[in-house]
Amino acid sequence: MLLGLLLAMERVERPLNAADTGKGLEGFLDNAQPDEVDTFVQQGLPAALERYRRRLRRGSPGKHRAA
């Protein structure tokens, strides 16, 4: 039962995180590395944010701050 509740909460949370682009954009603009800015220029914001978020999930060292 708990597992079912967790899966349902994940389904509710996923669109909310996707809708939080403004917060992601602000963090991206403050902390993007040069290769992430290149991705932004060449491929657009969605691809650049995905690359930026992937780096944050990996926990790579670099200049970023917790929101």
Backbone as ProteinMPNN parsed JSONL, in Angstrom:
{"seq_chain_A": "MLLGLLLAMERVERPLNAADTGKGLEGFLDNAQPDEVDTFVQQGLPAALERYRRRLRRGSPGKHRAA", "coords_chain_A": {"N_chain_A": [[0.824, -1.186, 0.0], [1.915, 1.25, 0.805], [3.901, 1.513, -1.107], [2.343, 1.871, -3.399], [1.21, 4.369, -2.807], [3.516, 5.967, -2.81], [4.265, 5.76, -5.514], [2.065, 7.001, -6.702], [2.342, 9.588, -5.669], [4.719, 10.326, -6.889], [3.885, 10.519, -9.535], [2.221, 12.709, -9.348], [4.006, 14.666, -8.561], [5.872, 14.887, -10.645], [4.841, 16.457, -12.972], [4.657, 18.911, -11.658], [7.3, 19.536, -11.059], [8.259, 19.815, -13.655], [6.875, 22.069, -14.42], [8.176, 23.987, -13.072], [9.993, 25.659, -14.369], [10.854, 28.32, -14.335], [12.248, 28.66, -11.9], [14.271, 26.823, -12.39], [15.458, 28.031, -14.593], [16.449, 30.416, -13.502], [18.375, 29.42, -11.676], [19.986, 28.101, -13.519], [20.95, 30.238, -15.124], [22.438, 31.591, -13.214], [24.432, 29.742, -12.536], [25.449, 28.2, -14.634], [27.761, 26.26, -16.521], [30.338, 26.76, -19.024], [29.996, 24.839, -21.173], [27.336, 24.166, -20.832], [26.075, 26.566, -21.373], [26.728, 26.781, -24.065], [25.187, 24.633, -25.033], [22.664, 25.697, -24.508], [22.608, 27.869, -26.318], [22.88, 26.557, -28.794], [20.966, 24.441, -28.821], [18.734, 25.16, -27.383], [16.608, 26.071, -24.556], [15.268, 23.829, -23.133], [16.991, 21.562, -23.577], [19.392, 22.537, -22.527], [18.715, 22.994, -19.825], [18.2, 20.366, -19.059], [20.741, 19.212, -19.294], [22.108, 20.737, -17.367], [20.668, 20.068, -15.019], [21.21, 17.345, -14.933], [23.957, 17.393, -14.343], [23.835, 18.498, -11.777], [22.462, 16.472, -10.418], [24.351, 14.427, -10.512], [26.169, 15.413, -8.788], [28.514, 16.718, -9.338], [31.56, 18.477, -8.776], [31.622, 21.992, -8.553], [30.504, 25.345, -9.202], [27.669, 25.866, -7.651], [24.629, 26.555, -5.98], [22.469, 25.586, -3.322], [18.958, 25.616, -3.669]], "CA_chain_A": [[0.0, 0.0, 0.0], [2.82, 2.393, 0.864], [4.547, 1.611, -2.419], [1.355, 2.471, -4.297], [1.117, 5.793, -2.469], [4.741, 6.614, -3.289], [4.183, 5.854, -6.975], [1.069, 8.027, -7.019], [2.928, 10.892, -5.356], [5.702, 10.624, -7.931], [3.139, 10.942, -10.725], [1.719, 14.06, -9.088], [5.145, 15.572, -8.428], [6.603, 15.042, -11.912], [4.432, 17.657, -13.721], [4.958, 20.114, -10.882], [8.718, 19.83, -11.274], [8.405, 20.274, -15.035], [6.305, 23.413, -14.489], [9.037, 24.865, -12.282], [11.062, 26.078, -15.266], [11.372, 29.621, -13.926], [13.258, 28.426, -10.87], [15.387, 26.167, -13.059], [16.107, 29.015, -15.451], [17.22, 31.32, -12.64], [19.554, 28.686, -11.221], [20.833, 27.861, -14.684], [21.628, 31.474, -15.508], [23.402, 31.946, -12.167], [25.458, 28.735, -12.258], [25.771, 27.37, -15.799], [29.137, 26.161, -16.978], [30.422, 27.143, -20.439], [29.41, 23.854, -22.079], [25.88, 24.242, -20.689], [25.663, 27.77, -22.103], [26.797, 26.403, -25.482], [23.998, 23.829, -25.309], [21.541, 26.634, -24.523], [22.649, 28.645, -27.56], [22.748, 25.693, -29.961], [19.837, 23.51, -28.791], [17.593, 25.745, -26.703], [16.512, 25.99, -23.098], [14.997, 22.508, -22.548], [18.193, 20.723, -23.605], [20.377, 23.107, -21.609], [18.273, 22.718, -18.453], [18.385, 18.936, -18.803], [22.173, 18.998, -19.076], [22.415, 21.374, -16.085], [20.082, 19.254, -13.94], [21.955, 16.089, -14.897], [25.193, 17.683, -13.616], [23.513, 18.674, -10.356], [22.121, 15.158, -9.858], [25.598, 13.668, -10.358], [26.923, 15.984, -7.676], [29.834, 17.133, -9.805], [32.034, 19.702, -8.145], [31.433, 23.179, -9.375], [29.849, 26.456, -8.511], [26.212, 25.911, -7.617], [24.128, 26.701, -4.619], [21.178, 24.945, -3.077], [17.823, 26.548, -3.731]], "C_chain_A": [[0.876, 1.261, 0.0], [3.523, 2.606, -0.479], [3.606, 2.249, -3.433], [1.21, 3.964, -4.056], [2.347, 6.555, -2.969], [4.732, 6.772, -4.805], [3.187, 6.926, -7.4], [1.628, 9.424, -6.751], [3.969, 11.297, -6.404], [5.008, 11.12, -9.194], [2.584, 12.349, -10.554], [2.876, 15.063, -9.106], [5.837, 15.849, -9.762], [6.144, 16.254, -12.717], [4.721, 18.955, -12.969], [6.422, 20.507, -11.042], [8.957, 20.359, -12.675], [7.899, 21.707, -15.18], [7.172, 24.439, -13.77], [10.217, 25.381, -13.103], [11.647, 27.415, -14.859], [12.46, 29.489, -12.889], [14.491, 27.77, -11.485], [16.164, 27.131, -13.923], [16.971, 29.959, -14.626], [18.497, 30.648, -12.154], [20.53, 28.427, -12.353], [21.631, 29.106, -15.039], [22.681, 31.888, -14.484], [24.616, 31.017, -12.134], [25.896, 27.896, -13.448], [27.26, 27.404, -16.112], [29.173, 26.457, -18.48], [29.802, 26.135, -21.405], [27.882, 23.854, -21.997], [25.328, 25.476, -21.392], [25.706, 27.497, -23.606], [25.584, 25.574, -25.882], [22.769, 24.719, -25.393], [21.477, 27.38, -25.851], [22.332, 27.758, -28.761], [21.446, 24.9, -29.987], [18.605, 24.05, -28.076], [17.566, 25.445, -25.217], [16.227, 24.586, -22.567], [16.231, 21.602, -22.505], [19.24, 21.23, -22.619], [19.995, 22.841, -20.156], [18.461, 21.247, -18.106], [19.851, 18.633, -18.514], [22.604, 19.555, -17.718], [21.898, 20.525, -14.918], [20.794, 17.917, -13.807], [23.263, 16.279, -14.122], [24.915, 17.823, -12.118], [23.17, 17.342, -9.699], [23.366, 14.313, -9.626], [26.413, 14.178, -9.189], [28.329, 16.375, -8.068], [30.273, 18.383, -9.062], [31.868, 20.865, -9.098], [30.692, 24.219, -8.583], [28.339, 26.329, -8.672], [25.773, 25.973, -6.166], [22.773, 26.027, -4.506], [20.084, 25.985, -3.092], [16.939, 26.392, -2.523]], "O_chain_A": [[0.6, 2.218, -0.724], [3.711, 3.739, -0.923], [4.031, 3.077, -4.239], [1.099, 4.739, -5.006], [2.224, 7.662, -3.492], [5.149, 7.808, -5.323], [3.437, 7.673, -8.346], [1.4, 10.341, -7.539], [4.08, 12.471, -6.758], [5.494, 12.042, -9.849], [2.49, 13.098, -11.526], [2.732, 16.177, -9.611], [6.338, 16.953, -9.973], [6.998, 17.039, -13.128], [4.999, 19.983, -13.587], [6.738, 21.692, -11.15], [9.774, 21.26, -12.866], [8.436, 22.476, -15.978], [6.914, 25.64, -13.859], [11.322, 25.523, -12.578], [12.849, 27.624, -15.028], [13.497, 30.145, -12.992], [15.621, 28.118, -11.142], [17.391, 27.065, -13.986], [18.099, 30.267, -15.01], [19.575, 31.238, -12.213], [21.745, 28.52, -12.176], [22.844, 29.038, -15.232], [23.703, 32.471, -14.845], [25.707, 31.439, -11.75], [26.661, 26.949, -13.267], [27.921, 28.435, -15.985], [28.134, 26.409, -19.139], [29.144, 26.536, -22.365], [27.21, 23.571, -22.989], [24.231, 25.434, -21.947], [24.819, 27.932, -24.34], [25.013, 25.787, -26.951], [21.919, 24.517, -26.26], [20.405, 27.506, -26.442], [21.591, 28.171, -29.653], [20.873, 24.701, -31.058], [17.535, 23.447, -28.158], [18.377, 24.68, -24.695], [16.89, 24.169, -21.617], [16.48, 20.945, -21.494], [19.9, 20.435, -21.95], [20.853, 22.5, -19.343], [18.839, 20.918, -16.982], [20.163, 17.879, -17.592], [23.375, 18.918, -17.001], [22.617, 20.296, -13.946], [20.964, 17.409, -12.699], [23.637, 15.417, -13.327], [25.678, 17.322, -11.291], [23.544, 17.104, -8.55], [23.433, 13.564, -8.651], [27.255, 13.457, -8.654], [29.237, 16.367, -7.236], [29.453, 19.248, -8.753], [31.969, 20.709, -10.315], [30.303, 23.996, -7.436], [27.798, 26.656, -9.728], [26.461, 25.503, -5.261], [22.031, 25.918, -5.483], [20.257, 27.097, -2.594], [15.933, 27.092, -2.399]]}, "name": "protein", "num_of_chains": 1, "seq": "MLLGLLLAMERVERPLNAADTGKGLEGFLDNAQPDEVDTFVQQGLPAALERYRRRLRRGSPGKHRAA"}
